[in-house]
Amino acid sequence: MRQTASRVTTLGTAILAAGVMGFAPDVAWAVDAKLNGGNTAWILTATALVLFMTLPGLALFYGGLVQSKNVLSVFMHCFTIACLASVLWLFGLYSLAFDDGGATNAVIGGLGKAFLLGVSFETLSGDIPESLFFMFQMTFAIITPALIVGAYPERMRFSAVLWFSALWLIFVYAPVCHWVWGGGWLAEMGVFDFAGGLVVHATAGVSALVLVTMLGNRQGFPAHLHPPHSPGLTMAGAAMLWVGWFGFNGGSALAAGGSAAMAITVTHLSAATASLVWVFIEWKKFGKPSLVGIVTGTIAGLATITPASGFVGPIGGICIGLAGGFICYYAVGLVKEIWKLDDSLDVFAVHGVGGILGTLLVAVFAAEGLGGAGFGEDGTMGGQFVTQVIGVVATVAWSGLATFMICKVAGALGGGLRANDDEITEGLDLSYHGERDYNF
């Protein structure tokens, strides 16, 4: 067992909750730890930053990429999912992800912390309030199903969106979160996922691809699609995501220290590198560098560095950004041109491929010789790579299978997954919400 993982599993659930996300050395691991004001202040800030990624960052990023007659529906999806996930997180999702029911369960947690039972103003997770840990983790549960919104805009029923998102959080997000961050079987194996390469990006990306397959393509795909109605909105959203990602990755250290600082550093370097890679490829291929292209590269770099951010140094950040920019760019063409699947805003190619790629590359760039944090006392690069592959295969397989079943159920409960042709032609803003964003 990796040293980093054993630090978690030997101290019980309360201390596990304080540091399992990144197994960060800055977290206070003593059982009698007292509240640390500096760490608490940082995680309060990081929590706000991660929520800022969804509201308004992701909403604006996606909203700018669709037709003007569908932009409000994208905003509505992101906003409603944020509300839905928040309530479900309190009702039991947090407990399923992070409570072991008094005994170690490798697959799913218990319901002992549903409605935050037993959690008072003074209850700590490590050296921060457990209510704060609850909120920080909630923001991850919010953004993950919201990422999938980019796969189905302009054609999915609003009722089906709600059913799909709720069921997906219960049957995909909560179990995988428990496996990796809640002391489950992948945590026991010592898998490295600092801030969500598996839990967030791989689950969302693979599920998006399955959903698109079952939902069908947009009208006119691929020959007659409308260009993004507002690249400026998309750029503004991407900028908010970039800033918010410092809370996403840096906050996953769960402490205000060197691990958080390095996570932010490599996050920024990876985003900048992938942005340049993406725009240069596009410039060479099409003769003009686009704003949408460069900001898509930014998100690819951010997604790819996420699982590795607390384990690698600046060299790793640059190299992972290079790989993320190149591979995610060509994954977009693979999905749309070869597979003929209308993953509208490239959720699988950017988040799924990026998250999986970063999860594998951390086994290389975490090496101390490359400026990383190392593999623990008994760990090796080869052994860690095998562990990472197991984590990827398990996450991809479960996400795909569960999403297939969820689509069937959500379609039945929501009156079908797909909006009818008249609703699509009119635009989902008016069809489902009776509003429009632009009145010309």
ZIWOHU-V977416 format. One record per pair of residues at least 4 apart in sequence whose ideal C-beta (glycine too) atoms are under 8 Angstrom apart, sorted by the first residue. I is the first residue (numbers start at 1). GAP is how many residues later the second one is. D is the distance in whole Angstrom. If there is no record, write none. Layout:
<<I	GAP	D> <I	GAP	D>>
This chain:
<<1	4	5> <1	5	5> <1	8	8> <1	187	7> <1	188	8> <1	189	6> <1	377	8> <2	4	7> <2	188	3> <2	373	7> <2	374	4> <2	376	7> <2	377	5> <2	382	7> <2	385	8> <3	4	7> <3	373	3> <3	374	5> <3	375	7> <3	376	7> <4	4	8> <4	19	4> <4	186	6> <4	188	8> <4	372	5> <5	4	6> <5	18	7> <5	182	6> <5	183	7> <5	184	7> <5	185	4> <5	186	8> <5	371	8> <6	4	6> <6	184	8> <7	4	7> <7	12	8> <7	16	6> <7	22	6> <8	7	7> <8	8	5> <8	11	7> <8	12	5> <8	15	6> <8	175	7> <8	179	6> <9	7	7> <9	95	8> <9	174	6> <9	178	7> <9	179	6> <11	4	4> <11	5	7> <11	18	6> <11	20	7> <12	4	7> <12	19	8> <13	4	6> <13	85	7> <13	86	7> <13	87	5> <13	170	7> <14	4	7> <14	17	8> <14	110	7> <14	111	6> <14	112	7> <14	116	8> <15	4	7> <15	14	6> <15	16	7> <15	18	8> <15	110	8> <15	111	6> <16	4	5> <16	82	8> <16	166	7> <16	167	5> <17	81	5> <17	108	4> <17	109	7> <17	113	7> <17	116	6> <17	165	8> <18	9	6> <18	10	8> <18	11	8> <18	15	8> <18	106	8> <18	107	4> <18	108	2> <18	109	7> <18	110	7> <18	115	7> <18	236	6> <19	4	6> <19	5	6> <19	8	4> <19	10	7> <19	107	6> <19	235	6> <20	161	5> <20	162	7> <20	163	7> <20	167	6> <21	160	5> <21	173	7> <21	174	7> <21	231	4> <21	232	8> <21	233	6> <22	172	4> <22	173	7> <22	230	5> <22	231	5> <22	232	7> <22	237	6> <22	241	7> <22	288	4> <23	287	8> <24	228	8> <24	229	4> <24	230	6> <24	231	6> <24	233	8> <24	235	4> <24	236	8> <24	286	6> <25	232	8> <25	233	8> <25	234	6> <25	348	8> <26	227	6> <26	228	8> <26	229	4> <26	230	8> <26	231	3> <26	232	6> <26	233	5> <26	234	7> <27	12	8> <27	99	6> <27	100	7> <27	226	7> <27	227	5> <27	228	5> <28	5	4> <28	8	6> <28	11	8> <28	98	6> <28	99	4> <28	227	7> <29	4	7> <29	97	7> <33	91	7> <33	93	6> <33	94	4> <34	90	8> <34	93	7> <35	5	6> <35	89	6> <35	92	6> <35	93	7> <35	94	7> <36	4	6> <36	91	4> <36	92	7> <36	219	8> <37	4	6> <38	4	7> <38	218	5> <39	4	6> <39	88	6> <39	89	5> <39	215	7> <39	216	5> <39	217	5> <40	4	6> <40	87	8> <40	88	5> <40	89	7> <40	92	6> <41	4	7> <41	215	7> <42	4	6> <42	209	7> <42	213	7> <42	214	4> <42	218	7> <43	4	6> <43	85	5> <43	89	6> <43	90	8> <43	93	6> <43	208	6> <43	211	6> <44	4	7> <44	88	6> <45	4	6> <45	202	7> <45	206	8> <46	4	6> <46	90	6> <46	200	8> <46	201	4> <46	202	8> <46	204	6> <46	205	3> <47	4	7> <47	85	7> <47	88	5> <47	89	5> <47	92	6> <47	200	7> <47	204	7> <48	4	6> <48	199	7> <49	4	7> <49	194	7> <49	195	5> <49	197	6> <49	198	3> <49	199	7> <49	202	7> <50	4	8> <50	86	7> <50	89	4> <50	90	7> <50	93	7> <50	194	6> <50	197	5> <50	198	5> <50	201	7> <51	4	6> <51	31	8> <51	88	5> <51	91	7> <52	4	7> <52	5	6> <52	188	6> <52	191	8> <52	192	5> <52	195	8> <53	4	5> <53	5	6> <53	86	8> <53	90	6> <53	187	7> <53	188	5> <53	191	4> <53	192	7> <53	194	8> <53	195	6> <54	4	5> <54	5	7> <54	24	6> <54	27	8> <54	28	6> <54	85	8> <54	88	5> <54	89	5> <54	92	5> <55	4	6> <55	23	7> <55	24	6> <55	27	6> <56	4	5> <56	181	7> <56	184	6> <57	4	6> <57	180	5> <57	181	8> <57	182	8> <57	183	3> <57	184	4> <57	187	6> <58	4	6> <58	20	6> <58	85	7> <58	88	6> <58	89	7> <58	91	8> <58	179	7> <58	183	7> <59	4	6> <59	15	7> <59	16	5> <59	19	4> <59	20	7> <59	178	7> <60	4	6> <60	173	5> <60	174	7> <60	176	5> <60	177	3> <60	180	7> <61	4	7> <61	172	8> <61	173	5> <61	176	3> <61	177	5> <61	179	8> <61	180	6> <61	234	8> <61	238	7> <62	4	7> <62	12	5> <62	16	7> <62	87	6> <62	88	5> <62	91	7> <62	172	8> <62	175	7> <62	283	6> <63	8	5> <63	11	5> <63	12	6> <63	167	8> <63	170	6> <63	171	8> <63	174	7> <64	7	8> <64	164	6> <64	165	7> <64	166	4> <64	167	6> <64	168	7> <64	169	3> <64	170	3> <64	171	8> <64	172	8> <64	173	6> <65	85	8> <65	88	8> <65	163	4> <65	169	5> <65	227	7> <65	279	8> <65	280	5> <66	4	5> <66	5	6> <66	8	6> <66	87	5> <66	88	6> <66	162	7> <66	163	7> <66	278	8> <66	279	8> <67	4	8> <67	87	7> <67	159	5> <67	162	6> <67	360	7> <68	161	4> <68	162	8> <68	369	7> <68	370	5> <69	357	7> <69	358	3> <69	359	8> <69	360	6> <69	361	7> <69	367	7> <70	4	6> <70	83	6> <70	84	5> <70	357	5> <70	358	5> <70	359	6> <71	4	7> <71	158	7> <71	159	8> <71	162	8> <71	358	7> <71	366	5> <71	367	8> <72	4	6> <72	356	8> <72	357	4> <72	361	6> <72	363	6> <72	364	7> <72	365	5> <73	4	6> <73	80	7> <73	81	8> <73	85	7> <73	354	8> <73	355	4> <73	356	5> <73	359	6> <73	360	6> <74	4	7> <74	75	6> <74	79	5> <75	4	6> <75	362	8> <76	4	6> <76	82	7> <76	356	8> <76	357	6> <77	4	6> <77	69	7> <77	72	5> <77	76	8> <77	81	8> <77	84	6> <78	4	7> <78	68	5> <78	71	6> <79	4	7> <80	4	6> <80	81	8> <80	82	7> <81	4	6> <81	61	7> <81	64	5> <81	65	5> <81	68	7> <81	80	8> <81	84	5> <82	4	6> <82	60	5> <82	64	7> <83	4	7> <84	4	6> <84	78	7> <84	81	6> <84	82	6> <85	4	6> <85	8	8> <85	53	7> <85	56	5> <85	57	5> <85	60	6> <85	80	7> <85	84	6> <86	4	7> <86	52	6> <86	56	7> <87	4	6> <88	4	7> <88	5	5> <88	53	8> <88	78	6> <88	81	6> <88	82	7> <89	4	5> <89	5	5> <89	45	8> <89	48	8> <89	49	5> <89	52	5> <90	4	7> <90	24	8> <90	25	6> <90	26	7> <91	23	6> <91	24	7> <92	4	6> <92	19	6> <92	22	4> <92	23	8> <93	4	6> <93	48	6> <93	76	6> <93	77	7> <93	80	7> <93	81	5> <94	4	6> <94	5	8> <94	19	6> <94	20	8> <94	22	8> <94	40	6> <94	43	6> <94	44	7> <94	47	8> <95	4	4> <95	14	6> <95	15	6> <95	16	5> <95	17	6> <95	18	4> <95	19	5> <96	12	6> <96	13	5> <96	14	8> <96	15	7> <96	74	8> <96	78	4> <96	79	8> <96	82	7> <97	12	6> <97	40	7> <97	44	8> <97	76	8> <97	77	5> <97	80	4> <97	81	5> <97	84	7> <97	85	5> <98	11	6> <98	15	7> <98	39	7> <98	79	8> <98	80	7> <98	83	7> <98	84	5> <99	10	4> <99	11	5> <99	12	7> <99	13	5> <99	14	4> <99	83	8> <100	4	6> <100	5	6> <100	9	6> <100	10	6> <100	82	7> <100	83	6> <101	4	6> <101	8	7> <101	9	2> <101	10	7> <101	11	6> <102	8	7> <102	10	7> <104	79	7> <105	4	6> <105	5	7> <105	73	8> <105	79	7> <106	73	8> <106	78	5> <106	79	4> <106	82	7> <107	68	7> <107	71	7> <107	72	7> <107	77	6> <107	78	7> <108	66	7> <108	67	5> <108	70	5> <108	76	8> <109	65	8> <109	69	5> <109	73	6> <112	5	7> <112	6	7> <113	4	6> <113	5	7> <113	6	7> <116	14	8> <116	15	7> <116	18	6> <118	5	7> <119	4	5> <119	11	5> <119	12	6> <119	15	7> <121	8	7> <121	10	8> <122	7	8> <123	6	7> <123	7	5> <123	8	7> <124	4	7> <124	5	6> <124	6	6> <125	4	7> <125	5	4> <125	7	8> <125	8	4> <126	7	8> <126	128	7> <127	128	8> <128	4	5> <128	5	6> <128	126	7> <129	4	7> <130	4	6> <131	4	7> <132	4	6> <133	4	6> <133	121	8> <134	4	6> <135	4	7> <136	4	8> <136	115	6> <136	118	8> <137	4	7> <137	40	8> <138	4	6> <139	4	7> <140	4	6> <140	37	8> <140	56	6> <140	59	7> <140	60	6> <140	108	8> <141	4	8> <141	28	6> <141	32	6> <141	36	8> <142	4	6> <143	4	6> <143	57	7> <144	4	8> <144	25	8> <144	29	6> <144	52	8> <144	55	8> <144	56	5> <144	59	7> <144	60	5> <145	4	8> <145	20	4> <145	23	6> <145	24	6> <145	28	7> <145	59	7> <147	53	7> <147	54	8> <147	57	4> <147	58	8> <147	61	8> <147	200	6> <147	204	6> <148	4	7> <148	17	8> <148	20	7> <148	56	5> <148	59	6> <148	60	5> <148	63	7> <148	199	6> <149	4	7> <149	12	8> <150	58	7> <150	193	8> <150	194	6> <150	195	3> <150	196	7> <150	197	5> <151	57	4> <151	58	7> <151	60	6> <151	61	5> <151	192	5> <151	193	6> <151	194	7> <151	196	5> <151	197	7> <152	4	4> <152	9	8> <152	56	8> <152	59	6> <152	60	7> <152	63	6> <152	192	7> <153	191	5> <153	192	7> <154	64	6> <154	190	7> <154	270	7> <154	273	8> <154	274	6> <155	60	7> <155	61	7> <155	63	6> <155	64	8> <155	263	6> <155	264	6> <155	269	6> <155	273	8> <156	4	6> <156	5	6> <156	59	6> <156	261	6> <156	262	6> <156	263	7> <157	4	7> <157	257	5> <157	258	6> <157	259	6> <157	260	7> <157	261	7> <157	262	5> <157	275	8> <158	4	7> <158	270	7> <158	274	5> <158	275	8> <159	4	7> <159	254	8> <159	255	4> <159	256	6> <160	4	6> <160	250	5> <160	251	6> <160	253	8> <160	254	3> <160	255	7> <160	256	7> <160	257	5> <160	258	8> <161	4	6> <161	253	8> <162	4	6> <162	252	7> <163	4	6> <163	246	7> <163	247	4> <163	250	5> <163	251	5> <164	4	6> <164	47	7> <164	242	6> <164	243	7> <164	246	4> <164	250	8> <164	253	8> <165	4	6> <166	4	7> <167	4	6> <167	239	5> <167	242	6> <167	243	6> <168	4	5> <168	5	7> <168	39	6> <168	234	8> <168	235	7> <168	238	6> <169	4	5> <169	5	6> <170	4	6> <171	4	7> <171	231	5> <171	234	8> <171	235	6> <172	4	6> <172	31	6> <172	35	6> <172	226	7> <172	227	6> <172	230	5> <172	231	7> <172	234	7> <173	4	6> <173	26	7> <173	30	6> <174	4	6> <175	4	6> <175	9	8> <175	223	7> <176	4	6> <176	22	7> <176	23	5> <176	27	5> <176	219	6> <176	222	7> <176	223	7> <177	4	6> <177	5	6> <177	22	5> <178	4	4> <178	5	7> <178	6	5> <179	5	4> <179	6	6> <179	7	4> <179	8	7> <179	215	7> <179	216	8> <180	4	7> <180	6	5> <180	7	6> <180	11	6> <180	13	5> <180	18	6> <180	19	5> <180	211	7> <181	6	7> <181	12	8> <181	18	6> <182	5	7> <183	4	5> <183	5	7> <184	4	7> <185	4	7> <186	5	4> <186	7	8> <186	12	8> <186	204	8> <186	205	5> <186	208	7> <187	4	7> <189	198	5> <189	201	7> <189	202	8> <190	186	7> <190	189	7> <190	194	7> <190	197	6> <191	7	7> <191	196	5> <191	197	6> <191	199	7> <191	200	4> <192	115	7> <192	116	7> <192	119	6> <192	167	8> <192	170	5> <192	171	7> <192	174	7> <192	192	7> <192	195	8> <192	196	7> <193	4	5> <193	5	5> <193	6	6> <193	114	5> <193	166	6> <193	198	7> <194	55	7> <194	58	6> <194	69	7> <194	112	7> <194	113	6> <194	114	7> <194	115	5> <194	116	4> <194	117	6> <194	168	8> <195	5	8> <195	53	6> <195	54	5> <195	57	4> <195	68	7> <195	111	5> <195	112	7> <195	114	6> <195	115	7> <196	4	3> <196	5	6> <196	52	7> <196	56	8> <196	110	5> <196	111	7> <196	159	7> <197	4	6> <197	5	6> <197	106	8> <197	109	5> <197	110	3> <197	111	7> <197	158	4> <197	159	7> <197	161	5> <197	162	4> <197	165	8> <198	4	5> <198	5	7> <198	109	7> <198	157	7> <198	161	6> <198	193	6> <198	194	7> <198	197	5> <199	4	6> <199	196	8> <200	4	6> <200	106	7> <200	151	8> <200	155	7> <201	4	6> <201	102	5> <201	105	6> <201	106	8> <201	150	4> <201	151	6> <201	153	6> <201	154	3> <201	155	8> <201	157	8> <202	4	6> <202	150	6> <202	153	4> <202	154	5> <202	157	7> <202	190	7> <202	193	5> <202	194	6> <202	197	7> <203	4	6> <203	192	6> <203	196	5> <204	4	6> <204	143	6> <204	147	5> <204	148	7> <205	4	7> <205	142	6> <205	143	4> <205	144	8> <205	145	8> <205	146	4> <205	147	2> <205	148	7> <205	149	8> <205	150	6> <205	151	8> <206	4	7> <206	142	7> <206	146	5> <206	189	8> <206	190	5> <206	193	4> <206	194	5> <206	197	7> <207	4	6> <207	192	5> <207	193	7> <207	195	8> <207	196	4> <208	4	6> <208	135	6> <208	139	4> <208	140	5> <208	143	8> <208	144	7> <209	4	7> <209	126	7> <209	132	7> <209	134	6> <209	138	8> <209	139	4> <209	143	7> <209	191	8> <210	4	7> <210	189	8> <210	190	5> <210	193	4> <210	194	6> <210	197	7> <211	4	6> <211	192	6> <211	196	6> <211	206	8> <212	5	8> <212	129	5> <212	130	6> <212	131	5> <212	132	8> <212	136	8> <213	128	6> <214	190	7> <214	193	5> <214	197	8> <214	203	7> <215	192	8> <215	202	5> <215	203	6> <216	126	8> <216	202	6> <217	4	4> <217	5	8> <217	123	8> <217	124	7> <217	125	4> <218	7	7> <218	124	5> <218	126	6> <218	206	8> <219	202	7> <219	205	6> <219	206	8> <220	4	3> <220	5	6> <221	4	6> <221	121	4> <222	114	6> <222	115	7> <222	118	7> <222	120	7> <228	6	6> <228	64	6> <230	4	7> <231	4	6> <231	59	8> <231	60	5> <231	61	5> <232	4	7> <232	59	8> <233	4	6> <234	4	6> <234	57	7> <234	58	6> <234	61	6> <235	4	6> <235	56	5> <235	57	8> <235	60	5> <236	4	7> <237	4	6> <238	4	6> <238	57	4> <238	58	8> <238	60	5> <238	61	6> <239	4	7> <239	56	8> <240	4	6> <241	4	6> <241	57	8> <241	58	6> <241	61	7> <242	29	6> <242	56	6> <242	60	7> <244	4	6> <245	4	6> <245	22	6> <245	26	7> <245	57	5> <245	61	8> <246	4	5> <246	5	8> <246	18	5> <246	21	6> <246	22	8> <247	4	5> <248	4	7> <248	58	7> <249	14	5> <249	15	7> <249	18	5> <249	56	7> <249	57	6> <249	60	4> <249	61	7> <250	10	4> <250	11	7> <250	13	5> <250	14	4> <250	17	7> <250	59	8> <251	9	7> <252	11	7> <252	57	7> <252	58	6> <253	4	7> <253	6	4> <253	7	4> <253	10	6> <253	57	6> <255	4	7> <255	5	6> <256	4	6> <257	4	7> <258	4	6> <259	4	6> <259	51	5> <260	4	7> <261	4	6> <262	4	6> <262	47	8> <262	48	7> <262	51	7> <263	4	6> <263	46	4> <263	47	5> <264	4	6> <265	4	6> <265	49	6> <265	52	7> <266	4	6> <266	39	6> <266	42	7> <266	43	5> <266	46	6> <266	47	7> <266	48	6> <266	50	6> <266	51	3> <266	54	8> <267	4	6> <267	35	7> <267	38	5> <267	39	8> <267	42	5> <267	50	7> <268	4	6> <268	49	8> <269	4	6> <269	45	6> <269	48	4> <269	49	5> <269	52	6> <270	4	6> <270	31	4> <270	32	7> <270	34	6> <270	35	4> <270	47	5> <270	48	7> <270	50	5> <270	51	4> <270	54	7> <271	4	6> <271	27	5> <271	30	4> <271	31	5> <271	34	7> <271	50	7> <272	4	7> <272	26	8> <272	29	7> <272	49	7> <273	4	6> <273	28	6> <273	44	8> <273	45	5> <273	48	3> <273	49	6> <273	52	7> <274	4	6> <274	23	5> <274	24	7> <274	26	5> <274	27	3> <274	28	8> <274	30	7> <274	47	4> <274	48	7> <274	50	5> <274	51	4> <274	54	8> <275	4	6> <275	19	5> <275	20	7> <275	22	4> <275	23	5> <275	26	6> <275	50	7> <276	4	6> <276	18	8> <276	21	7> <276	49	7> <277	4	6> <277	20	6> <277	44	7> <277	45	6> <277	47	8> <277	48	3> <277	49	6> <277	52	7> <278	4	6> <278	15	6> <278	16	6> <278	18	6> <278	19	3> <278	20	8> <278	22	7> <278	47	5> <278	50	8> <278	51	5> <279	4	6> <279	10	5> <279	11	8> <279	14	5> <279	15	4> <279	18	6> <280	4	6> <280	9	8> <281	4	6> <281	44	8> <281	45	7> <281	48	5> <282	4	6> <282	6	8> <282	7	6> <282	8	6> <282	11	4> <282	47	8> <283	4	7> <283	5	7> <283	6	4> <286	4	8> <289	4	6> <289	5	7> <290	4	7> <291	4	6> <292	4	6> <293	4	7> <294	4	7> <295	4	7> <296	4	6> <296	50	7> <296	54	7> <297	4	6> <297	28	5> <297	31	8> <297	32	7> <298	4	6> <299	4	6> <299	51	6> <299	52	8> <300	4	6> <300	24	5> <300	25	6> <300	28	4> <300	29	7> <300	50	5> <300	54	5> <301	4	6> <301	19	8> <301	20	4> <301	23	5> <301	24	6> <301	53	8> <302	4	7> <302	52	8> <303	21	7> <303	25	8> <303	47	6> <303	48	5> <303	51	3> <303	52	6> <303	55	7> <304	4	8> <304	16	5> <304	17	7> <304	19	7> <304	20	3> <304	24	7> <304	50	4> <304	51	7> <304	53	5> <304	54	4> <304	57	8> <305	4	5> <305	7	8> <305	12	6> <305	15	5> <305	16	7> <305	19	7> <305	53	6> <306	48	8> <306	49	7> <306	52	6> <307	48	7> <307	51	5> <307	52	5> <307	55	6> <308	4	5> <308	8	6> <308	12	6> <308	50	5> <308	51	8> <308	53	6> <308	54	4> <308	57	6> <308	58	7> <309	8	8> <310	63	7> <311	5	8> <311	51	5> <311	54	8> <311	55	4> <311	61	6> <311	62	5> <312	4	3> <312	5	6> <312	8	7> <312	50	7> <312	53	4> <312	54	6> <312	58	7> <312	59	7> <312	60	5> <312	61	8> <313	4	7> <313	52	8> <313	57	7> <313	58	3> <313	59	6> <314	4	6> <314	57	6> <315	4	6> <315	50	7> <315	55	5> <315	56	5> <316	4	6> <316	45	8> <316	46	8> <316	49	3> <316	50	7> <316	54	6> <316	55	6> <316	56	6> <317	4	6> <318	4	7> <319	4	6> <319	42	8> <319	46	6> <320	4	6> <320	37	8> <320	38	6> <320	41	5> <320	45	6> <321	4	6> <322	4	7> <323	4	6> <323	34	6> <323	38	6> <324	4	6> <324	30	5> <324	33	6> <324	34	7> <325	4	6> <326	4	7> <327	4	6> <327	26	6> <327	27	8> <327	30	6> <328	4	7> <328	21	6> <328	22	5> <328	25	5> <328	26	5> <328	29	8> <329	4	8> <330	4	6> <331	4	6> <331	17	7> <331	18	4> <331	19	8> <331	22	4> <332	4	6> <332	14	5> <332	17	4> <332	18	8> <333	4	5> <333	5	7> <334	4	5> <334	5	6> <334	15	7> <335	4	5> <335	6	5> <335	8	5> <335	11	7> <335	13	6> <335	14	5> <336	4	7> <336	5	7> <336	6	7> <336	7	7> <343	4	6> <343	5	5> <343	6	7> <346	4	5> <347	4	5> <347	5	7> <348	4	4> <348	5	7> <349	4	5> <350	4	6> <351	4	6> <352	4	6> <353	4	6> <354	4	6> <355	4	6> <356	4	7> <356	36	5> <356	40	7> <357	4	6> <358	4	6> <359	29	5> <359	32	6> <359	33	6> <360	4	8> <360	25	7> <360	28	5> <360	29	7> <360	32	7> <361	4	6> <362	4	5> <362	22	8> <362	26	7> <363	18	6> <363	21	4> <363	22	4> <363	24	8> <363	25	5> <364	6	7> <364	17	6> <364	21	7> <365	5	5> <365	6	8> <365	7	5> <366	4	8> <366	6	4> <366	7	6> <366	8	7> <366	9	6> <366	18	7> <367	5	5> <367	7	7> <367	8	7> <367	14	6> <368	4	6> <368	5	7> <368	6	4> <374	5	7> <375	4	3> <375	5	6> <375	6	7> <375	8	7> <375	9	5> <379	4	6> <379	5	6> <380	4	7> <381	4	6> <382	4	7> <383	4	7> <384	4	6> <385	4	6> <386	4	7> <387	4	6> <388	4	6> <389	4	6> <390	4	6> <391	4	6> <392	4	6> <393	4	6> <394	4	6> <395	4	6> <396	4	6> <397	4	6> <398	4	6> <399	4	6> <400	4	7> <401	4	7> <402	4	6> <403	4	6> <404	4	7> <405	4	7> <406	4	6> <407	4	6> <407	10	6> <408	4	7> <409	4	6> <410	4	5> <410	7	7> <411	5	5> <411	6	4> <419	4	4> <419	5	5> <419	9	6> <419	12	7> <419	13	8> <420	4	7> <421	4	6> <422	4	6> <422	9	8> <423	5	7> <423	8	4> <423	9	7> <424	4	7> <424	7	8> <426	4	5> <426	5	5> <427	4	6> <427	9	8> <428	4	5> <428	5	7> <429	4	6> <429	6	6> <429	7	5> <429	8	7> <430	4	6> <430	5	7> <430	6	6>>
